């Protein structure tokens, strides 16, 4: 009887772990049998950066080793290897490892030109996004899809998780506030994977001509899944904590408050010389952050590295409190703030003395409308 029991439990555990293995997340880029047939005998342009990895191998290297004819690489903000500062000018160049031409899609050349598209039959887009409207990889996606649609080039998006895909929040970007950090009328946090977002770009006619789009879906992904990025998506988002805090803290980029660029913990604390606190840091110029805000000045503020709460919504209290503490309120906001917010209403509400709760209540109608639109393009379960 004991032997039968042991055999029963052995079978049970084997089945259990087999099921667990089946549920393992599989990224779009890992599902090679789903997209390699679409690339055979085609000239391929890869839109990627340092996050375009299959395990320890870069997508470009993988495709070349499999005999795929990759002819050009297109890179977004931060460059192909992901080392450039935010907003830094990115030059075209040659990839040292492969000898492929690299075309920058940041700066003056955000949209591939007809000349740059010569000899390309299909785009493969594989970039890790973080789910915020002002993170410019989705703006690059927009321009790639638009150029592809106008020139009859197919676009294949290799889908990846959204580490902030578990919530939707923020003001909707209004007309008149369009920019590279606010291309579309969506909230700050949209709760979609980059594949779902690509479907929305096509479906909502946000580009002049829709493109021939294929999404290589992930296996076993849900929007509430916790996902730690194996490669940092940009120099100043080094870990899961910074990525979770990013949608809330990035608004400070449009103010006199530092979010820790030029320190070891960017987007994990904030401060300014004029705030009162026992916690402080001093921004220094260095790799990934040249000439940071308040360079070489001691900034007093708030350390968020060890907070227990994992944000399920944008935290507005931090910026409201910082404004209220500012001795020079007239200069607290700069012209970039309204672009990040996608509206001037948020700035005006803070100046008027509205509470974070009152401000967020004013977003609700727009968020409800957006959620209805979003439902049409969802690929994955919300649970």
C-alpha positions in Angstrom: 0.0 0.0 0.0 2.8 2.4 0.9 4.5 1.6 -2.4 1.3 2.4 -4.3 1.0 5.7 -2.4 4.5 6.6 -3.3 3.9 5.9 -7.0 0.7 8.0 -6.8 2.5 11.0 -5.4 5.3 10.6 -7.9 2.8 10.7 -10.7 1.1 13.7 -9.1 4.3 15.7 -8.8 5.4 14.8 -12.3 2.0 16.0 -13.7 2.1 19.1 -11.5 5.6 20.2 -12.6 4.7 19.3 -16.2 1.7 21.7 -16.0 3.9 24.4 -14.4 6.4 24.0 -17.2 3.6 24.4 -19.8 2.5 27.6 -18.1 6.0 29.1 -18.3 6.0 32.5 -20.1 7.2 32.3 -23.6 8.0 35.6 -25.3 7.1 36.3 -28.9 10.8 36.4 -29.8 11.2 32.9 -28.5 8.4 31.5 -30.7 10.8 31.2 -33.7 8.7 28.7 -35.6 5.9 31.2 -35.7 7.8 33.9 -37.4 10.8 32.4 -39.2 8.6 31.2 -42.1 7.4 34.8 -42.6 11.1 35.9 -43.1 12.3 33.3 -45.5 13.5 34.7 -48.8 12.8 38.2 -47.5 15.0 41.2 -46.9 14.5 42.1 -43.3 14.8 45.3 -41.4 15.1 44.8 -37.6 13.8 47.5 -35.3 15.5 46.7 -32.0 17.9 47.6 -29.2 19.7 46.0 -26.3 16.4 44.4 -25.1 16.0 42.4 -28.3 17.3 39.2 -26.8 16.5 35.5 -27.1 18.1 34.3 -23.9 21.7 35.4 -24.1 21.6 36.0 -27.9 20.6 39.1 -29.7 17.8 38.8 -32.1 19.9 40.1 -35.0 22.6 37.5 -34.3 20.0 34.8 -34.0 18.4 35.7 -37.3 21.7 35.9 -39.2 22.8 32.5 -37.8 19.5 31.0 -39.1 20.2 32.3 -42.6 17.7 35.2 -42.5 18.7 38.1 -44.7 18.9 41.0 -42.3 19.9 44.0 -44.3 19.4 47.0 -41.9 18.9 47.7 -38.2 16.8 50.6 -37.0 17.3 51.9 -33.4 15.1 54.0 -31.1 16.0 56.5 -28.4 19.1 55.4 -26.4 20.5 53.7 -29.5 21.0 50.1 -30.7 23.1 49.1 -27.6 20.9 51.3 -25.3 23.7 53.4 -23.7 22.8 56.9 -24.8 21.3 59.5 -22.5 17.6 60.4 -22.7 17.2 63.0 -25.4 20.8 62.5 -26.6 21.5 62.8 -30.3 21.8 59.4 -31.9 23.9 59.0 -35.0 23.6 56.5 -37.8 26.4 54.0 -37.9 27.6 50.4 -38.4 27.2 47.6 -35.9 30.7 46.5 -35.0 29.7 42.8 -34.5 27.7 42.2 -37.7 28.7 45.0 -40.0 25.1 45.9 -40.6 24.1 49.6 -41.1 22.3 51.1 -38.1 19.8 53.8 -38.8 18.7 56.0 -35.9 15.0 56.7 -35.4 15.6 59.4 -32.9 16.3 63.1 -33.3 15.4 64.7 -36.6 14.9 61.3 -38.3 12.0 59.7 -36.3 10.3 58.1 -39.3 12.1 55.8 -41.8 12.5 57.6 -45.1 11.8 56.1 -48.5 15.5 55.9 -49.1 16.1 54.1 -45.8 13.3 51.6 -46.7 14.9 50.6 -50.0 15.5 46.9 -50.1 13.3 46.0 -47.2 10.4 43.6 -47.5 9.5 43.2 -43.9 10.1 44.9 -40.5 10.7 42.8 -37.4 10.0 45.0 -34.3 11.3 43.7 -31.0 11.7 46.2 -28.2 10.9 46.0 -24.5 8.4 48.7 -23.5 7.4 49.8 -20.0 3.8 50.8 -20.6 3.9 54.6 -20.2 2.8 57.0 -22.9 5.9 59.2 -22.6 8.3 56.2 -23.0 9.2 56.8 -26.6 9.5 53.3 -27.9 5.7 53.3 -28.8 6.3 56.5 -30.7 9.0 54.8 -32.7 6.5 51.9 -33.3 4.0 54.5 -34.7 6.4 55.9 -37.2 7.7 52.5 -38.3 4.1 51.3 -38.9 3.2 54.4 -40.7 6.2 54.2 -43.0 5.6 50.5 -43.6 1.9 51.2 -44.5 2.8 53.9 -47.0 5.4 51.6 -48.7 3.6 48.2 -48.5 6.1 46.7 -46.1 4.9 44.1 -43.7 5.4 44.6 -39.9 5.9 41.8 -37.5 5.9 42.7 -33.8 7.4 40.2 -31.4 5.4 40.7 -28.3 6.8 41.2 -24.8 5.3 41.7 -21.4 4.3 45.1 -20.1 5.8 45.4 -16.6 3.2 48.1 -15.8 0.4 46.2 -17.5 -1.6 45.7 -14.3 -3.2 49.1 -14.2 -4.5 52.1 -16.3 -4.2 55.6 -15.0 -3.5 59.3 -15.8 -5.0 62.1 -17.9 -5.8 61.4 -21.5 -3.5 63.3 -23.9 -5.6 66.1 -25.4 -5.5 67.7 -28.8 -2.9 70.4 -29.1 -0.4 68.5 -26.9 0.9 66.0 -29.4 4.6 65.3 -29.2 7.1 62.5 -29.4 6.3 61.8 -25.7 2.6 62.0 -26.4 1.7 60.7 -29.8 -1.8 59.3 -29.1 -4.9 60.2 -27.1 -4.3 57.7 -24.3 -3.6 57.9 -20.6 -0.1 58.0 -19.1 -0.4 54.3 -18.2 -2.2 52.4 -20.9 -2.1 48.8 -19.7 -1.3 47.1 -23.0 1.6 45.1 -24.4 3.4 46.6 -27.4 1.7 44.0 -29.6 -1.8 45.0 -28.4 -0.7 48.7 -28.7 0.3 48.1 -32.4 -3.1 46.7 -33.1 -4.6 49.9 -31.6 -2.4 52.1 -33.7 -3.7 50.3 -36.8 -7.3 50.0 -35.7 -7.8 53.6 -34.5 -6.4 55.0 -37.7 -3.7 56.9 -36.0 -1.4 56.4 -39.0 -2.0 57.7 -42.5 -2.3 54.2 -43.9 -2.6 51.1 -41.9 0.1 48.5 -42.3 0.1 44.7 -42.9 0.6 43.8 -39.2 1.3 40.4 -37.6 1.7 40.0 -33.8 3.7 37.1 -32.6 1.9 36.5 -29.4 3.4 35.3 -26.1 2.4 32.1 -24.4 1.0 32.1 -20.9 1.0 35.8 -20.3 -1.6 37.8 -18.4 -1.7 41.5 -17.6 -1.4 40.9 -13.9 1.7 38.8 -14.3 4.8 40.0 -12.4 7.7 40.3 -14.8 11.2 41.4 -14.0 13.0 42.6 -17.1 16.2 40.6 -17.8 17.8 43.7 -19.6 17.3 47.3 -18.5 15.2 49.0 -21.2 17.1 52.3 -20.9 20.1 53.5 -18.9 18.0 55.2 -16.1 15.6 52.3 -15.5 17.9 49.7 -14.0 15.5 47.5 -12.1 11.9 46.6 -11.4 11.5 49.2 -8.7 12.5 52.1 -11.0 10.2 50.8 -13.8 7.2 50.6 -11.4 7.9 54.1 -10.1 8.6 55.6 -13.6 5.0 56.6 -14.6 4.7 58.6 -11.4 8.2 60.1 -11.1 8.7 61.0 -14.8 6.3 63.9 -14.3 9.1 65.5 -12.2 11.2 65.8 -15.3 9.0 68.8 -16.2 9.8 70.5 -12.8 12.7 71.7 -10.7 12.8 68.3 -8.9 15.5 65.7 -9.6 14.5 62.1 -10.0 18.0 60.9 -9.3 19.6 61.0 -12.8 23.3 61.1 -12.1 23.0 58.9 -9.0 23.1 55.1 -8.5 19.3 55.0 -8.1 17.5 56.9 -10.9 13.7 56.9 -10.7 13.9 55.5 -7.2 14.2 58.7 -5.2 13.5 62.4 -5.8 14.6 65.7 -4.3 15.8 69.3 -4.7 18.1 71.6 -2.8 15.1 73.5 -1.4 13.1 70.6 0.0 13.3 69.7 3.7 14.2 66.1 4.5 16.8 64.1 6.4 17.4 62.1 3.2 19.7 63.5 0.5 21.6 62.7 -2.6 24.0 64.6 -4.9 23.6 64.1 -8.7 26.9 63.7 -10.6 27.6 63.7 -14.3 28.4 60.2 -15.7 27.5 57.4 -18.1 23.8 57.5 -18.9 23.3 60.9 -17.4 25.5 63.8 -18.5 24.7 67.2 -17.0 21.9 66.0 -14.6 19.6 68.4 -13.0 21.1 70.0 -9.8 24.5 68.6 -10.8 26.9 68.5 -7.8 24.2 70.0 -5.5 22.9 68.2 -2.4 19.2 67.4 -3.0 16.9 66.7 -0.1 13.9 64.5 -0.7 12.3 61.1 -0.5 13.9 57.6 -0.8 11.6 55.2 -2.5 13.9 52.2 -2.9 12.6 50.3 0.0 8.9 51.2 0.1 6.7 48.1 0.6 3.9 49.1 -1.8 4.0 48.1 -5.4 2.3 50.9 -7.2 -1.1 50.0 -8.7 -1.8 53.6 -9.7 0.0 56.8 -10.4 1.1 58.5 -7.2 0.3 62.3 -7.5 0.9 63.1 -3.8 4.6 63.3 -4.3 4.4 66.0 -7.0 1.6 67.9 -5.2 3.6 68.0 -2.0 6.8 69.0 -3.7 5.0 71.9 -5.4 3.5 73.0 -2.1 7.0 73.0 -0.5 8.6 75.0 -3.4 9.7 78.5 -2.4 9.6 79.6 -6.0 6.3 78.2 -7.4 6.4 80.4 -10.5 9.4 78.5 -11.8 8.5 75.0 -10.4 7.1 73.8 -13.8 8.9 74.1 -17.1 7.5 73.8 -20.7 8.1 70.1 -20.8 5.6 69.3 -18.1 2.5 69.8 -20.2 3.9 67.5 -22.9 4.5 64.8 -20.3 1.0 65.3 -18.8 -0.6 65.5 -22.3 -2.6 68.5 -21.1 -2.2 71.8 -19.2 -5.0 70.8 -16.8 -2.8 68.8 -14.5 -0.4 71.7 -14.0 -3.2 74.2 -13.5 -5.0 71.9 -11.0 -1.8 71.6 -8.9 -1.3 75.4 -9.0 -5.0 75.9 -7.9 -4.4 73.7 -4.8 -6.4 70.7 -5.9 -5.7 67.5 -3.9 -4.3 64.4 -5.6 -7.7 62.8 -5.0 -9.6 65.6 -6.6 -7.3 65.6 -9.6 -7.6 61.9 -10.1 -11.4 62.0 -10.0 -11.3 64.4 -13.0 -9.5 61.7 -15.0 -12.2 59.0 -14.5 -14.5 59.8 -17.5 -11.6 59.8 -19.9 -10.2 56.5 -18.5 -13.6 54.8 -18.7 -13.8 55.7 -22.4 -10.3 54.6 -23.1 -10.9 51.2 -21.4 -13.8 50.6 -23.8 -11.5 51.3 -26.8 -8.7 49.2 -25.3 -10.9 46.1 -25.0 -11.1 45.8 -28.8 -7.3 45.2 -29.0 -6.5 43.0 -26.0 -4.8 39.7 -26.8 -4.3 38.5 -23.3 -6.4 37.8 -20.2 -6.6 40.5 -17.5 -6.1 38.0 -14.8 
